[in-house]
Amino acid sequence: MDFQRDLPGGVALSDDPARLDLDVVHRYLAEESYWALGRGRAAFERAVAHSLCLGLYGPDGAQIGFARAMTDYGLRAHLVDVFVLPAWRGHGLGRALVAAMLDHPELSGVATWTLSTRDAHGLYATFGFVPQPEPQKQMVLQRRRKD
């Protein structure tokens, strides 16, 4: 993978795992997000290692956002852990992050994308996401994490 996009204001998107600041990403997810509060570091690192991740970086190279796709790279992908740090919101960076993930060359063959959100339906709808048309066909198993 060698995917990068330069955005206005010196902001950059990259899939280079070496650029990820896992301390910043984990801290935001485990301490500030509503969906991953308390997520353990070991589980987080395993998830990152087995997903396609995009980092969003400010002009100084500091991590300012993140998105992760859980995917088989052929048929399906589930978009998760999308965030932009509060100081950087309101500039279209979340939209750019989602667009970059959907356009990533490694995911060009993926036809079925899913995600879960409590508060960003409008954002995702602009990309074509719709509510699950037949939720009665979806099943979920929630197990207690061992970490």
TAQUI-V428055 format. One record per backbone hydrogen bond with DSSP energy under -1.0 kcal/mol. CO is the residue of the C=O (numbers start at 1). NH is the residue of the N-H. E is the energy in kcal/mol with one decimal. If there is no record, write none. Layout:
<<CO NH E> <CO NH E>>
This chain:
<<3 15 -1.9> <5 13 -2.9> <11 7 -3.6> <12 57 -3.1> <13 5 -1.9> <14 55 -3.0> <16 19 -1.6> <20 22 -1.0> <21 25 -2.3> <22 26 -2.6> <23 27 -2.3> <24 28 -2.3> <25 29 -2.6> <26 30 -3.2> <27 31 -1.9> <28 32 -2.7> <28 33 -1.8> <30 38 -2.5> <36 39 -2.5> <40 44 -2.1> <41 45 -2.7> <42 46 -2.1> <43 47 -2.4> <44 48 -2.5> <45 49 -2.2> <46 50 -1.2> <48 51 -1.4> <52 69 -2.8> <54 67 -1.8> <55 14 -2.1> <56 64 -3.5> <56 65 -1.4> <57 12 -2.3> <58 61 -2.4> <62 58 -2.7> <64 85 -3.1> <65 56 -2.2> <66 83 -2.4> <67 54 -2.8> <68 80 -3.1> <69 52 -2.2> <70 78 -2.5> <75 112 -2.0> <76 72 -1.6> <77 114 -2.0> <78 70 -2.6> <80 68 -2.4> <83 66 -2.3> <85 88 -2.3> <86 89 -1.3> <92 96 -2.0> <93 97 -2.3> <94 98 -2.4> <95 99 -2.6> <96 100 -2.4> <97 101 -1.9> <98 102 -2.5> <99 103 -1.8> <104 107 -1.9> <105 108 -1.1> <107 110 -1.5> <112 77 -2.1> <114 79 -2.7> <120 124 -2.1> <121 125 -2.3> <122 126 -1.2> <124 127 -1.3> <124 129 -1.8> <125 128 -1.7> <134 137 -2.4> <135 138 -1.4>>
